[in-house]
Amino acid sequence: MIGKTTVTDRRKFTAEGELRDGTASESSPPTVSPQATVTAQAVHAGLDEPDALATDEEESIPEPTAAESAQQRQDYHASARRLDDMFHKANPGQPPVPAMNFDRLVQSLYMTAAVQMGAGSAPNEQPRIDILGARQSIDMLSVLDEKTKGNLSEQERRLLQNALFDLRMSFLEITNAIASSAQRPPQAGKPH
């Protein structure tokens, strides 16, 4: 059985932009920031990206306390160990799930982008391409590259650079093929 974890909702406002009970004292009237109102309106309207309606005012996101973070980390690792134990009992011959590291993270994002660009299709099967998803996966690797500059080993840096180079080349090939096919007039006698 997986242990019980308690999550405390510390948001000050409901999805409708209303102040939650107990978040302001009785003597002071509640104030609602324009950002919170806009975000609540976006959530209520079903928009995926409330930032599109955001104002210049920044809403501060409360950071968990050190005690909350430590407890959450401890609970997470205990739950992961129980899950590993259950997996091992159900599959005694299987090797344990390898621990996540930087190389596996890069490889995972690389494989995701490659599959989104049609890799792994069965022979004689039309590859399914999600070019926008592939671009987003490549951009995630680019963010990782930018945010880890100067903090990687030479082997990690090379792995990331090679992954980005390969994926960007594949992306260019596909987008160039899409652009050239869009410029060709349809052939007579073939369905559009």
ZAMARGU-4260 file (C-alpha; in steps of 0.2 Angstrom, whole numbers, plus 5000, padded with zeros to 4 digits):
<rodrens>
0) 5000/5000/5000 | 5007/5017/4995 | 5008/5029/5010 | 4996/5044/5013 | 5003/5061/5007
5) 4993/5077/5012 | 4993/5091/4999 | 4988/5109/5006 | 4980/5121/4993 | 4988/5138/4997
10) 4981/5147/4983 | 4972/5163/4989 | 4959/5163/4975 | 4946/5151/4968 | 4945/5148/4950
15) 4931/5161/4949 | 4943/5174/4956 | 4934/5174/4973 | 4945/5176/4989 | 4946/5159/4998
20) 4939/5158/5016 | 4951/5162/5029 | 4964/5171/5018 | 4961/5189/5024 | 4957/5196/5041
25) 4940/5203/5046 | 4946/5221/5048 | 4954/5223/5031 | 4944/5221/5015 | 4950/5208/5003
30) 4960/5215/4988 | 4960/5205/4972 | 4975/5209/4961 | 4972/5211/4942 | 4983/5197/4938
35) 4973/5185/4949 | 4957/5191/4942 | 4963/5189/4924 | 4970/5172/4928 | 4954/5166/4936
40) 4944/5173/4921 | 4956/5163/4910 | 4954/5147/4919 | 4935/5149/4920 | 4934/5153/4902
45) 4944/5137/4899 | 4959/5145/4891 | 4975/5134/4892 | 4986/5149/4893 | 4980/5162/4905
50) 4996/5172/4902 | 4988/5178/4886 | 4977/5189/4896 | 4990/5193/4909 | 4993/5211/4915
55) 5010/5219/4919 | 5008/5215/4937 | 5017/5199/4942 | 5008/5187/4954 | 5020/5179/4966
60) 5019/5160/4968 | 5021/5155/4985 | 5037/5144/4988 | 5035/5128/4999 | 5044/5130/5015
65) 5060/5120/5018 | 5050/5108/5030 | 5037/5105/5017 | 5050/5102/5003 | 5059/5090/5014
70) 5044/5080/5019 | 5038/5080/5001 | 5055/5073/4995 | 5055/5060/5009 | 5037/5054/5005
75) 5041/5054/4986 | 5057/5043/4988 | 5047/5031/5000 | 5033/5030/4988 | 5045/5027/4973
80) 5054/5013/4984 | 5038/5004/4987 | 5033/5005/4969 | 5050/4998/4964 | 5048/4984/4977
85) 5030/4980/4969 | 5038/4980/4952 | 5052/4968/4957 | 5040/4956/4965 | 5028/4956/4950
90) 5043/4954/4938 | 5057/4944/4947 | 5068/4942/4932 | 5067/4960/4926 | 5082/4971/4930
95) 5078/4986/4941 | 5072/5002/4933 | 5088/5013/4931 | 5089/5029/4941 | 5086/5045/4931
100) 5101/5055/4926 | 5106/5069/4914 | 5110/5056/4900 | 5093/5048/4901 | 5084/5064/4902
105) 5092/5070/4885 | 5089/5053/4877 | 5071/5053/4882 | 5068/5070/4875 | 5078/5065/4859
110) 5067/5049/4857 | 5051/5059/4859 | 5056/5072/4846 | 5062/5058/4834 | 5046/5048/4836
115) 5036/5065/4833 | 5046/5066/4817 | 5041/5049/4811 | 5055/5038/4818 | 5050/5021/4823
120) 5036/5019/4810 | 5034/5001/4804 | 5040/4997/4786 | 5027/5000/4773 | 5018/5012/4785
125) 5016/5030/4782 | 5025/5039/4796 | 5014/5050/4808 | 5023/5066/4810 | 5019/5079/4823
130) 5030/5093/4818 | 5024/5106/4831 | 5026/5093/4845 | 5044/5089/4838 | 5048/5108/4838
135) 5043/5109/4856 | 5053/5094/4861 | 5068/5101/4852 | 5065/5118/4860 | 5065/5109/4877
140) 5082/5102/4874 | 5087/5120/4869 | 5081/5127/4885 | 5091/5113/4894 | 5106/5118/4884
145) 5104/5136/4889 | 5101/5133/4907 | 5115/5121/4910 | 5129/5130/4901 | 5145/5129/4911
150) 5137/5115/4923 | 5140/5100/4912 | 5154/5087/4910 | 5162/5087/4893 | 5153/5070/4889
155) 5136/5077/4894 | 5139/5093/4884 | 5143/5083/4869 | 5128/5072/4871 | 5116/5087/4872
160) 5125/5096/4857 | 5124/5080/4846 | 5106/5077/4850 | 5101/5095/4846 | 5111/5094/4830
165) 5103/5078/4824 | 5086/5083/4828 | 5087/5101/4821 | 5094/5093/4804 | 5079/5081/4804
170) 5067/5095/4808 | 5074/5105/4793 | 5073/5090/4781 | 5055/5088/4786 | 5050/5106/4785
175) 5059/5109/4769 | 5049/5094/4762 | 5033/5100/4768 | 5037/5118/4761 | 5041/5110/4744
180) 5026/5099/4743 | 5015/5114/4747 | 5022/5124/4732 | 5019/5110/4720 | 5003/5110/4710
185) 4992/5095/4713 | 4995/5081/4699 | 4980/5078/4688 | 4970/5062/4691 | 4976/5061/4709
190) 4964/5065/4723 | 4969/5080/4734
</rodrens>
